[in-house]
């Protein structure tokens, strides 16, 4: 099994939350973090020994205050990107059902946007290749 904290591989999970109007949620990275100010899909690092889906459920609760059932996470796509001395593997899941109200607990801001609008946002390099797939999915 891959480890999210291995010396060379950084495994990250993210969710494309899709609302009833076909918009996707993005959050703005806060100051003090790498890539501050960029817009990204909510999620985070997979901890050692943690399954990707469990990590995403945990991260969405911590970052957005929502509760997600494992069965509601639909694997969508992935991105693979060099990141400094490591390699980032980003697993993106589509999510259309959750409990609770989305709130920015760690992000500077949240935005619901149509997938086509993602092209105009400043996003991390690993997130950009995912936009085309989201346009086709939503």
C-alpha positions as CSV (number, residue, x, y, z in Angstrom):
1,X,0.0,0.0,0.0
2,X,1.2,3.5,-0.8
3,X,1.9,5.8,2.1
4,X,0.8,9.4,2.0
5,X,3.9,10.4,3.9
6,X,6.5,8.4,2.0
7,X,9.9,10.1,1.3
8,X,9.2,10.6,-2.4
9,X,5.4,10.5,-2.8
10,X,2.9,13.0,-1.4
11,X,-0.6,11.6,-1.7
12,X,-3.4,14.2,-1.5
13,X,-7.1,13.8,-1.8
14,X,-9.6,16.4,-3.0
15,X,-13.3,16.7,-3.6
16,X,-15.2,18.4,-6.4
17,X,-18.4,19.2,-4.4
18,X,-21.1,19.7,-7.0
19,X,-24.3,21.6,-6.0
20,X,-27.8,21.3,-7.5
21,X,-27.0,24.0,-10.1
22,X,-23.9,22.2,-11.4
23,X,-21.4,24.5,-9.7
24,X,-18.2,23.3,-8.1
25,X,-16.8,24.5,-4.8
26,X,-13.3,25.9,-4.6
27,X,-11.5,27.4,-1.7
28,X,-8.7,30.0,-1.5
29,X,-5.5,29.0,0.3
30,X,-4.8,31.2,3.3
31,X,-1.7,33.4,3.8
32,X,1.2,31.7,5.4
33,X,0.8,28.4,3.4
34,X,2.6,27.5,0.2
35,X,0.7,28.7,-2.9
36,X,-1.3,31.2,-0.7
37,X,-4.1,33.0,-2.5
38,X,-4.6,30.2,-5.1
39,X,-8.0,28.5,-5.5
40,X,-8.1,24.8,-5.0
41,X,-10.5,21.9,-4.4
42,X,-11.0,21.1,-0.7
43,X,-9.1,18.2,0.7
44,X,-5.6,17.5,2.0
45,X,-2.9,15.0,2.7
46,X,-3.4,11.3,3.3
47,X,-1.7,10.4,6.5
48,X,0.5,7.3,6.9
49,X,-1.7,4.2,7.1
50,X,-4.9,6.1,6.2
51,X,-7.1,5.2,3.2
52,X,-7.7,7.9,0.7
53,X,-11.5,8.0,1.3
54,X,-11.1,8.2,5.0
55,X,-8.6,11.0,4.6
56,X,-11.0,12.9,2.4
57,X,-13.9,12.5,4.8
58,X,-11.7,13.7,7.7
59,X,-10.4,16.7,5.7
60,X,-13.8,17.8,4.5
61,X,-15.1,17.8,8.0
62,X,-12.1,19.7,9.3
63,X,-12.0,22.3,6.4
64,X,-15.7,22.7,5.6
65,X,-17.6,21.4,8.6
66,X,-19.6,18.9,6.5
67,X,-20.2,15.2,7.1
68,X,-19.7,12.8,4.1
69,X,-20.6,9.2,3.7
70,X,-18.0,6.9,2.1
71,X,-20.6,5.7,-0.4
72,X,-21.1,9.3,-1.7
73,X,-17.5,9.7,-2.8
74,X,-17.2,8.9,-6.5
75,X,-13.6,8.5,-7.8
76,X,-13.2,10.9,-10.7
77,X,-9.6,11.4,-11.8
78,X,-6.1,12.0,-10.6
79,X,-3.2,14.3,-11.3
80,X,0.5,13.6,-11.0
81,X,2.9,16.5,-10.6
82,X,6.5,17.1,-9.4
83,X,6.5,19.2,-6.3
84,X,9.9,20.3,-5.1
85,X,11.9,17.2,-4.1
86,X,8.8,15.1,-3.9
87,X,6.1,13.9,-6.3
88,X,2.4,14.9,-5.8
89,X,-0.3,12.3,-6.5
90,X,-3.7,14.1,-6.3
91,X,-6.8,11.9,-6.2
92,X,-10.0,13.8,-7.1
93,X,-13.4,12.5,-6.1
94,X,-16.8,13.9,-7.2
95,X,-19.3,14.6,-4.4
96,X,-22.9,15.5,-4.8
97,X,-24.3,14.7,-1.4
98,X,-23.2,15.7,2.1
99,X,-24.7,16.8,5.4
100,X,-24.2,20.2,7.0
101,X,-23.6,23.7,5.7
102,X,-20.3,24.3,3.9
103,X,-18.2,26.9,5.7
104,X,-14.6,28.2,5.3
105,X,-12.9,26.9,8.5
106,X,-9.3,27.1,7.2
107,X,-9.6,28.8,3.8
108,X,-9.6,32.6,3.2
109,X,-12.8,32.3,1.0
110,X,-15.1,29.8,-0.7
111,X,-16.6,30.1,-4.2
112,X,-19.2,28.1,-6.1
113,X,-18.3,28.3,-9.8
114,X,-19.3,26.6,-13.0
115,X,-16.5,24.3,-14.2
116,X,-15.8,26.5,-17.2
117,X,-15.1,29.4,-14.8
118,X,-12.2,27.4,-13.2
119,X,-10.0,28.3,-16.2
120,X,-10.0,31.9,-15.1
121,X,-9.0,31.2,-11.5
122,X,-5.4,31.0,-10.3
123,X,-5.0,27.4,-9.3
124,X,-2.1,25.1,-8.2
125,X,-0.5,23.3,-11.2
126,X,-1.8,19.9,-10.2
127,X,-5.5,21.2,-10.1
128,X,-5.5,22.7,-13.6
129,X,-5.5,19.4,-15.6
130,X,-8.6,18.3,-13.7
131,X,-10.8,21.2,-15.0
132,X,-11.5,19.5,-18.4
133,X,-12.8,16.4,-16.8
134,X,-15.0,18.4,-14.4
135,X,-16.5,20.2,-17.4
136,X,-17.4,16.8,-18.9
137,X,-18.8,15.4,-15.6
138,X,-21.0,18.3,-14.6
